[in-house]
Amino acid sequence: MYNKKILDEFAQPKNVGALADANGIGTVGAASCGDIMKVYLKIENDVIVDASFQTFGCAAAIASSSVATEMIKGMKIQDALKVTNAQVVEMLEGLPPQKIHCSVLAEEAIKEAIADYKARSTN
Ligand code: FES
């Protein structure tokens, strides 16, 4: 079901684990399967200087988290907000149709983490 790129990312995901000094954290869940993805961001001057994740989910969700966190490192938050699940799927060289929702989790978790950062900054 999975291509080699997905299997490689699943076997050796990048950016796994909590980020101790994160200042933006987003947690989202997929209603259809019950899987959960948590994205941690360290943001300085509106630039994502570090990103990590904890995903309690399927191989596609873990692979999506891995490429998505890699993708947004070094990005300005306004650019990271434009990252779509379609880009995540492209980075994974395709996902089976029934696994597209797993990549949506990555897009949503990034947006949640940035929203958390913004909420903290206004306090
Ligand atoms: Fe739940 Fe993939 S099946 S995130």
Backbone and ligand atoms as CSV (ligand in chain L), in Angstrom:
chain,resi,resn,atom,element,x,y,z
A,1,MET,N,N,0.826,-1.200,0.000
A,1,MET,CA,C,0.000,0.000,0.000
A,1,MET,C,C,0.871,1.266,0.000
A,2,TYR,N,N,2.024,1.229,0.707
A,2,TYR,CA,C,2.866,2.415,0.818
A,2,TYR,C,C,4.049,2.361,-0.126
A,3,ASN,N,N,4.443,3.525,-0.659
A,3,ASN,CA,C,5.639,3.575,-1.499
A,3,ASN,C,C,6.899,3.599,-0.618
A,4,LYS,N,N,8.051,3.535,-1.290
A,4,LYS,CA,C,9.316,3.434,-0.553
A,4,LYS,C,C,9.581,4.688,0.292
A,5,LYS,N,N,9.256,5.843,-0.256
A,5,LYS,CA,C,9.507,7.103,0.469
A,5,LYS,C,C,8.744,7.104,1.808
A,6,ILE,N,N,7.487,6.688,1.766
A,6,ILE,CA,C,6.685,6.653,2.998
A,6,ILE,C,C,7.286,5.656,3.987
A,7,LEU,N,N,7.644,4.506,3.478
A,7,LEU,CA,C,8.205,3.476,4.373
A,7,LEU,C,C,9.511,3.950,4.989
A,8,ASP,N,N,10.333,4.669,4.194
A,8,ASP,CA,C,11.602,5.195,4.718
A,8,ASP,C,C,11.346,6.230,5.815
A,9,GLU,N,N,10.404,7.138,5.563
A,9,GLU,CA,C,10.095,8.178,6.562
A,9,GLU,C,C,9.509,7.546,7.824
A,10,PHE,N,N,8.716,6.507,7.638
A,10,PHE,CA,C,8.120,5.824,8.796
A,10,PHE,C,C,9.190,5.095,9.598
A,11,ALA,N,N,10.124,4.463,8.890
A,11,ALA,CA,C,11.169,3.688,9.568
A,11,ALA,C,C,12.166,4.592,10.284
A,12,GLN,N,N,12.442,5.757,9.675
A,12,GLN,CA,C,13.407,6.678,10.287
A,12,GLN,C,C,12.848,8.094,10.252
A,13,PRO,N,N,11.801,8.334,11.017
A,13,PRO,CA,C,11.201,9.677,10.983
A,13,PRO,C,C,12.137,10.721,11.582
A,14,LYS,N,N,12.043,11.925,11.042
A,14,LYS,CA,C,12.861,13.033,11.570
A,14,LYS,C,C,12.008,13.847,12.542
A,15,ASN,N,N,12.674,14.487,13.488
A,15,ASN,CA,C,12.008,15.443,14.403
A,15,ASN,C,C,11.000,14.792,15.346
A,16,VAL,N,N,11.298,13.579,15.807
A,16,VAL,CA,C,10.379,12.882,16.713
A,16,VAL,C,C,10.601,13.347,18.153
A,17,GLY,N,N,9.503,13.552,18.868
A,17,GLY,CA,C,9.585,13.834,20.304
A,17,GLY,C,C,9.189,15.247,20.635
A,18,ALA,N,N,8.985,15.477,21.922
A,18,ALA,CA,C,8.599,16.807,22.378
A,18,ALA,C,C,9.782,17.759,22.269
A,19,LEU,N,N,9.471,19.029,22.038
A,19,LEU,CA,C,10.500,20.070,21.992
A,19,LEU,C,C,10.393,20.839,23.309
A,20,ALA,N,N,11.433,20.738,24.130
A,20,ALA,CA,C,11.344,21.284,25.484
A,20,ALA,C,C,11.038,22.776,25.490
A,21,ASP,N,N,11.634,23.526,24.568
A,21,ASP,CA,C,11.444,24.985,24.584
A,21,ASP,C,C,10.460,25.458,23.506
A,22,ALA,N,N,9.512,24.602,23.156
A,22,ALA,CA,C,8.503,24.998,22.164
A,22,ALA,C,C,7.665,26.154,22.692
A,23,ASN,N,N,7.341,27.093,21.793
A,23,ASN,CA,C,6.427,28.173,22.195
A,23,ASN,C,C,5.162,28.189,21.340
A,24,GLY,N,N,4.936,27.076,20.632
A,24,GLY,CA,C,3.690,26.861,19.910
A,24,GLY,C,C,3.449,25.361,19.805
A,25,ILE,N,N,2.327,24.909,20.337
A,25,ILE,CA,C,2.043,23.470,20.328
A,25,ILE,C,C,0.629,23.264,19.786
A,26,GLY,N,N,0.511,22.377,18.827
A,26,GLY,CA,C,-0.808,22.103,18.244
A,26,GLY,C,C,-1.120,20.619,18.296
A,27,THR,N,N,-2.293,20.301,18.788
A,27,THR,CA,C,-2.730,18.900,18.853
A,27,THR,C,C,-4.012,18.749,18.060
A,28,VAL,N,N,-4.013,17.793,17.149
A,28,VAL,CA,C,-5.238,17.538,16.378
A,28,VAL,C,C,-5.499,16.036,16.340
A,29,GLY,N,N,-6.756,15.713,16.140
A,29,GLY,CA,C,-7.139,14.308,16.057
A,29,GLY,C,C,-7.963,14.066,14.807
A,30,ALA,N,N,-7.851,12.863,14.289
A,30,ALA,CA,C,-8.665,12.485,13.132
A,30,ALA,C,C,-9.898,11.750,13.643
A,31,ALA,N,N,-11.057,12.325,13.357
A,31,ALA,CA,C,-12.291,11.730,13.860
A,31,ALA,C,C,-12.507,10.323,13.294
A,32,SER,N,N,-12.076,10.135,12.050
A,32,SER,CA,C,-12.382,8.865,11.378
A,32,SER,C,C,-11.620,7.677,11.960
A,33,CYS,N,N,-10.402,7.920,12.480
A,33,CYS,CA,C,-9.592,6.781,12.942
A,33,CYS,C,C,-9.171,6.911,14.406
A,34,GLY,N,N,-9.329,8.102,14.981
A,34,GLY,CA,C,-8.957,8.292,16.378
A,34,GLY,C,C,-7.480,8.582,16.595
A,35,ASP,N,N,-6.711,8.716,15.503
A,35,ASP,CA,C,-5.280,9.001,15.647
A,35,ASP,C,C,-5.056,10.463,16.045
A,36,ILE,N,N,-3.929,10.687,16.727
A,36,ILE,CA,C,-3.637,12.026,17.254
A,36,ILE,C,C,-2.241,12.468,16.820
A,37,MET,N,N,-2.137,13.737,16.448
A,37,MET,CA,C,-0.834,14.297,16.078
A,37,MET,C,C,-0.591,15.576,16.870
A,38,LYS,N,N,0.610,15.678,17.413
A,38,LYS,CA,C,0.982,16.858,18.192
A,38,LYS,C,C,2.236,17.460,17.549
A,39,VAL,N,N,2.182,18.734,17.218
A,39,VAL,CA,C,3.325,19.411,16.596
A,39,VAL,C,C,3.848,20.478,17.556
A,40,TYR,N,N,5.163,20.492,17.730
A,40,TYR,CA,C,5.835,21.461,18.597
A,40,TYR,C,C,6.654,22.408,17.720
A,41,LEU,N,N,6.517,23.701,17.970
A,41,LEU,CA,C,7.290,24.678,17.209
A,41,LEU,C,C,8.072,25.582,18.153
A,42,LYS,N,N,9.294,25.871,17.754
A,42,LYS,CA,C,10.045,26.927,18.429
A,42,LYS,C,C,10.144,28.064,17.425
A,43,ILE,N,N,9.555,29.196,17.800
A,43,ILE,CA,C,9.446,30.325,16.871
A,43,ILE,C,C,10.184,31.530,17.454
A,44,GLU,N,N,11.022,32.113,16.612
A,44,GLU,CA,C,11.731,33.336,17.013
A,44,GLU,C,C,11.513,34.384,15.934
A,45,ASN,N,N,11.064,35.556,16.326
A,45,ASN,CA,C,10.802,36.631,15.361
A,45,ASN,C,C,9.950,36.154,14.193
A,46,ASP,N,N,8.940,35.381,14.500
A,46,ASP,CA,C,7.989,34.849,13.501
A,46,ASP,C,C,8.623,33.876,12.507
A,47,VAL,N,N,9.790,33.333,12.846
A,47,VAL,CA,C,10.418,32.303,12.005
A,47,VAL,C,C,10.477,31.005,12.810
A,48,ILE,N,N,10.108,29.900,12.162
A,48,ILE,CA,C,10.136,28.597,12.840
A,48,ILE,C,C,11.589,28.098,12.843
A,49,VAL,N,N,12.213,28.152,14.004
A,49,VAL,CA,C,13.618,27.753,14.076
A,49,VAL,C,C,13.758,26.267,14.387
A,50,ASP,N,N,12.714,25.664,14.953
A,50,ASP,CA,C,12.763,24.220,15.192
A,50,ASP,C,C,11.334,23.671,15.233
A,51,ALA,N,N,11.214,22.402,14.865
A,51,ALA,CA,C,9.890,21.769,14.840
A,51,ALA,C,C,10.049,20.292,15.139
A,52,SER,N,N,9.079,19.759,15.877
A,52,SER,CA,C,9.109,18.323,16.155
A,52,SER,C,C,7.673,17.831,16.297
A,53,PHE,N,N,7.520,16.517,16.467
A,53,PHE,CA,C,6.154,15.980,16.568
A,53,PHE,C,C,6.113,14.713,17.409
A,54,GLN,N,N,4.920,14.456,17.905
A,54,GLN,CA,C,4.587,13.165,18.496
A,54,GLN,C,C,3.296,12.735,17.828
A,55,THR,N,N,3.315,11.610,17.165
A,55,THR,CA,C,2.117,11.141,16.464
A,55,THR,C,C,1.739,9.755,16.942
A,56,PHE,N,N,0.519,9.667,17.433
A,56,PHE,CA,C,-0.022,8.385,17.864
A,56,PHE,C,C,-0.959,7.952,16.744
A,57,GLY,N,N,-0.364,7.392,15.720
A,57,GLY,CA,C,-1.186,7.094,14.560
A,57,GLY,C,C,-0.514,6.148,13.596
A,58,CYS,N,N,-1.050,6.123,12.406
A,58,CYS,CA,C,-0.617,5.160,11.394
A,58,CYS,C,C,0.708,5.579,10.754
A,59,ALA,N,N,1.229,4.709,9.927
A,59,ALA,CA,C,2.503,4.967,9.246
A,59,ALA,C,C,2.418,6.210,8.373
A,60,ALA,N,N,1.285,6.416,7.714
A,60,ALA,CA,C,1.138,7.587,6.841
A,60,ALA,C,C,1.153,8.871,7.669
A,61,ALA,N,N,0.559,8.834,8.850
A,61,ALA,CA,C,0.537,10.018,9.709
A,61,ALA,C,C,1.942,10.311,10.232
A,62,ILE,N,N,2.680,9.297,10.585
A,62,ILE,CA,C,4.053,9.492,11.074
A,62,ILE,C,C,4.938,10.016,9.942
A,63,ALA,N,N,4.821,9.429,8.768
A,63,ALA,CA,C,5.602,9.899,7.618
A,63,ALA,C,C,5.210,11.336,7.264
A,64,SER,N,N,3.926,11.656,7.339
A,64,SER,CA,C,3.455,13.028,7.053
A,64,SER,C,C,4.039,14.011,8.060
A,65,SER,N,N,4.043,13.617,9.344
A,65,SER,CA,C,4.598,14.491,10.385
A,65,SER,C,C,6.077,14.746,10.128
A,66,SER,N,N,6.773,13.709,9.737
A,66,SER,CA,C,8.209,13.809,9.508
A,66,SER,C,C,8.515,14.810,8.389
A,67,VAL,N,N,7.884,14.641,7.235
A,67,VAL,CA,C,8.192,15.552,6.119
A,67,VAL,C,C,7.645,16.956,6.376
A,68,ALA,N,N,6.500,17.048,7.048
A,68,ALA,CA,C,5.906,18.369,7.290
A,68,ALA,C,C,6.784,19.187,8.236
A,69,THR,N,N,7.294,18.561,9.300
A,69,THR,CA,C,8.138,19.312,10.235
A,69,THR,C,C,9.462,19.696,9.560
A,70,GLU,N,N,9.968,18.840,8.688
A,70,GLU,CA,C,11.180,19.191,7.947
A,70,GLU,C,C,10.914,20.390,7.044
A,71,MET,N,N,9.760,20.362,6.398
A,71,MET,CA,C,9.399,21.389,5.424
A,71,MET,C,C,9.315,22.776,6.057
A,72,ILE,N,N,8.787,22.853,7.268
A,72,ILE,CA,C,8.504,24.179,7.839
A,72,ILE,C,C,9.668,24.765,8.632
A,73,LYS,N,N,10.699,23.963,8.883
A,73,LYS,CA,C,11.841,24.517,9.618
A,73,LYS,C,C,12.492,25.617,8.783
A,74,GLY,N,N,12.659,26.782,9.392
A,74,GLY,CA,C,13.256,27.907,8.677
A,74,GLY,C,C,12.230,28.789,7.982
A,75,MET,N,N,10.974,28.370,7.980
A,75,MET,CA,C,9.923,29.155,7.320
A,75,MET,C,C,9.402,30.248,8.239
A,76,LYS,N,N,8.945,31.334,7.638
A,76,LYS,CA,C,8.195,32.331,8.393
A,76,LYS,C,C,6.820,31.737,8.681
A,77,ILE,N,N,6.219,32.143,9.785
A,77,ILE,CA,C,4.950,31.518,10.146
A,77,ILE,C,C,3.861,31.786,9.099
A,78,GLN,N,N,3.909,32.951,8.466
A,78,GLN,CA,C,2.881,33.213,7.446
A,78,GLN,C,C,3.012,32.273,6.245
A,79,ASP,N,N,4.248,31.814,5.979
A,79,ASP,CA,C,4.432,30.845,4.886
A,79,ASP,C,C,4.033,29.442,5.349
A,80,ALA,N,N,4.351,29.116,6.598
A,80,ALA,CA,C,3.989,27.788,7.123
A,80,ALA,C,C,2.478,27.616,7.167
A,81,LEU,N,N,1.767,28.721,7.365
A,81,LEU,CA,C,0.298,28.647,7.387
A,81,LEU,C,C,-0.271,28.274,6.017
A,82,LYS,N,N,0.547,28.455,4.979
A,82,LYS,CA,C,0.074,28.152,3.619
A,82,LYS,C,C,0.422,26.717,3.206
A,83,VAL,N,N,1.151,25.995,4.064
A,83,VAL,CA,C,1.498,24.603,3.726
A,83,VAL,C,C,0.211,23.777,3.700
A,84,THR,N,N,0.031,23.039,2.617
A,84,THR,CA,C,-1.201,22.253,2.472
A,84,THR,C,C,-0.899,20.759,2.576
A,85,ASN,N,N,-1.934,20.010,2.825
A,85,ASN,CA,C,-1.742,18.553,2.874
A,85,ASN,C,C,-1.315,18.027,1.500
A,86,ALA,N,N,-1.715,18.737,0.426
A,86,ALA,CA,C,-1.310,18.312,-0.923
A,86,ALA,C,C,0.214,18.378,-1.061
A,87,GLN,N,N,0.827,19.406,-0.448
A,87,GLN,CA,C,2.295,19.508,-0.489
A,87,GLN,C,C,2.941,18.375,0.304
A,88,VAL,N,N,2.310,18.021,1.426
A,88,VAL,CA,C,2.820,16.913,2.238
A,88,VAL,C,C,2.758,15.612,1.428
A,89,VAL,N,N,1.634,15.421,0.738
A,89,VAL,CA,C,1.477,14.220,-0.096
A,89,VAL,C,C,2.536,14.207,-1.194
A,90,GLU,N,N,2.794,15.379,-1.764
A,90,GLU,CA,C,3.808,15.479,-2.823
A,90,GLU,C,C,5.179,15.091,-2.277
A,91,MET,N,N,5.501,15.576,-1.073
A,91,MET,CA,C,6.794,15.246,-0.448
A,91,MET,C,C,6.907,13.738,-0.217
A,92,LEU,N,N,5.766,13.110,0.012
A,92,LEU,CA,C,5.757,11.660,0.270
A,92,LEU,C,C,5.643,10.863,-1.031
A,93,GLU,N,N,5.655,11.596,-2.150
A,93,GLU,CA,C,5.554,10.965,-3.470
A,93,GLU,C,C,4.260,10.165,-3.605
A,94,GLY,N,N,3.218,10.672,-2.955
A,94,GLY,CA,C,1.894,10.070,-3.095
A,94,GLY,C,C,1.467,9.293,-1.867
A,95,LEU,N,N,0.160,9.321,-1.620
A,95,LEU,CA,C,-0.436,8.530,-0.524
A,95,LEU,C,C,-1.640,7.792,-1.110
A,96,PRO,N,N,-1.946,6.615,-0.619
A,96,PRO,CA,C,-3.163,5.943,-1.078
A,96,PRO,C,C,-4.381,6.798,-0.726
A,97,PRO,N,N,-5.421,6.791,-1.564
A,97,PRO,CA,C,-6.592,7.657,-1.341
A,97,PRO,C,C,-7.167,7.544,0.068
A,98,GLN,N,N,-7.199,6.359,0.618
A,98,GLN,CA,C,-7.798,6.195,1.952
A,98,GLN,C,C,-6.884,6.715,3.058
A,99,LYS,N,N,-5.680,7.190,2.678
A,99,LYS,CA,C,-4.732,7.713,3.669
A,99,LYS,C,C,-4.509,9.220,3.540
A,100,ILE,N,N,-5.246,9.856,2.655
A,100,ILE,CA,C,-5.068,11.300,2.467
A,100,ILE,C,C,-5.369,12.054,3.766
A,101,HIS,N,N,-6.350,11.596,4.523
A,101,HIS,CA,C,-6.712,12.310,5.762
A,101,HIS,C,C,-5.548,12.353,6.751
A,102,CYS,N,N,-4.622,11.412,6.645
A,102,CYS,CA,C,-3.463,11.390,7.548
A,102,CYS,C,C,-2.564,12.609,7.281
A,103,SER,N,N,-2.457,12.998,6.009
A,103,SER,CA,C,-1.652,14.176,5.673
A,103,SER,C,C,-2.371,15.458,6.083
A,104,VAL,N,N,-3.690,15.419,6.115
A,104,VAL,CA,C,-4.465,16.592,6.551
A,104,VAL,C,C,-4.154,16.902,8.011
A,105,LEU,N,N,-3.914,15.868,8.792
A,105,LEU,CA,C,-3.564,16.070,10.206
A,105,LEU,C,C,-2.327,16.951,10.325
A,106,ALA,N,N,-1.341,16.725,9.460
A,106,ALA,CA,C,-0.097,17.509,9.530
A,106,ALA,C,C,-0.379,18.977,9.254
A,107,GLU,N,N,-1.148,19.242,8.215
A,107,GLU,CA,C,-1.509,20.645,7.896
A,107,GLU,C,C,-2.235,21.276,9.083
A,108,GLU,N,N,-3.175,20.551,9.648
A,108,GLU,CA,C,-3.980,21.104,10.746
A,108,GLU,C,C,-3.138,21.306,12.011
A,109,ALA,N,N,-2.244,20.374,12.285
A,109,ALA,CA,C,-1.428,20.485,13.506
A,109,ALA,C,C,-0.485,21.678,13.416
A,110,ILE,N,N,0.053,21.941,12.236
A,110,ILE,CA,C,0.923,23.121,12.057
A,110,ILE,C,C,0.113,24.386,12.314
A,111,LYS,N,N,-1.080,24.458,11.733
A,111,LYS,CA,C,-1.928,25.650,11.914
A,111,LYS,C,C,-2.288,25.832,13.390
A,112,GLU,N,N,-2.594,24.745,14.065
A,112,GLU,CA,C,-2.927,24.809,15.495
A,112,GLU,C,C,-1.738,25.311,16.310
A,113,ALA,N,N,-0.561,24.805,15.991
A,113,ALA,CA,C,0.644,25.199,16.743
A,113,ALA,C,C,0.937,26.683,16.534
A,114,ILE,N,N,0.744,27.172,15.332
A,114,ILE,CA,C,0.974,28.601,15.068
A,114,ILE,C,C,-0.091,29.441,15.783
A,115,ALA,N,N,-1.326,28.956,15.796
A,115,ALA,CA,C,-2.396,29.664,16.513
A,115,ALA,C,C,-2.062,29.718,18.009
A,116,ASP,N,N,-1.506,28.633,18.532
A,116,ASP,CA,C,-1.116,28.602,19.947
A,116,ASP,C,C,-0.020,29.623,20.208
A,117,TYR,N,N,0.961,29.689,19.303
A,117,TYR,CA,C,2.055,30.671,19.426
A,117,TYR,C,C,1.494,32.085,19.444
A,118,LYS,N,N,0.579,32.356,18.518
A,118,LYS,CA,C,0.004,33.709,18.433
A,118,LYS,C,C,-0.791,34.036,19.696
A,119,ALA,N,N,-1.536,33.061,20.211
A,119,ALA,CA,C,-2.324,33.279,21.422
A,119,ALA,C,C,-1.391,33.580,22.597
A,120,ARG,N,N,-0.272,32.856,22.666
A,120,ARG,CA,C,0.674,33.107,23.775
A,120,ARG,C,C,1.305,34.485,23.638
A,121,SER,N,N,1.584,34.916,22.399
A,121,SER,CA,C,2.273,36.194,22.176
A,121,SER,C,C,1.410,37.374,22.539
A,122,THR,N,N,0.088,37.190,22.471
A,122,THR,CA,C,-0.781,38.337,22.757
A,122,THR,C,C,-1.092,38.450,24.243
A,123,ASN,N,N,-0.648,37.446,25.030
A,123,ASN,CA,C,-0.917,37.502,26.466
A,123,ASN,C,C,0.115,38.333,27.206
L,1,FES,FE1,FE,-5.469,7.645,11.258
L,1,FES,FE2,FE,-3.747,7.614,9.308
L,1,FES,S1,S,-5.291,6.172,9.707
L,1,FES,S2,S,-4.043,9.176,10.745
